[in-house]
């Protein structure tokens, strides 16, 4: 018997299969099918362990969609200074094919992160790490495979870092709860945590 909130008819399970956008970018049907299957399995069997997922990250459709998402997001080059124009001049299919081969053969190694500092409104500088395009595509491919599994376990009241949810959605939910008579709100923020924590 599925755990409460984890039924196959839940809104989150149904939403996984719907077209999702990043700008005008639609998730290919083959990627949607994989994500729907992973999400449904995670929902139906909460204790199930997915032991073989690595091979999904170097599938041609996954890598192509990961590249398209990274391309749509733009972003600066990493330590190798390679940008999208260079990749396109080299040939996207060829570039992705070489990346897929490195992943299949387990020879892929991530590059160091390029550190830049951007000014903040308060006059301080904020450290920003920029990955190479190759690393961004690999991270995005991993996210395409892993996100539907982890999404199955997240409670509905969690809004941060979830597809199809935003801070505005959280504000609307809190507003609705207040109107329905819930009188207490707890707001917690780990401000500047990564710059202040012990390393």
Secondary structure, 3 states (H helix, E strand, C coil): CCCCCCCCCCHHHHHHCCCCEECCEECCHHHHHHHHHHHHHHHHCCCCCCCCCHHHHCCHHHHHHHHHHHHHHCCCCCCCCCCHHHHHHHCHHHHHHHHHHHHHCCCCCCCCCEEEEEECCCCCEEEEEECCHHHHHHHHHHHHHHHHHHHCCCCCCCCCCCCCCCHHHHHHHHHHHHHCCCCCCCCCCCCCHHHHCCC
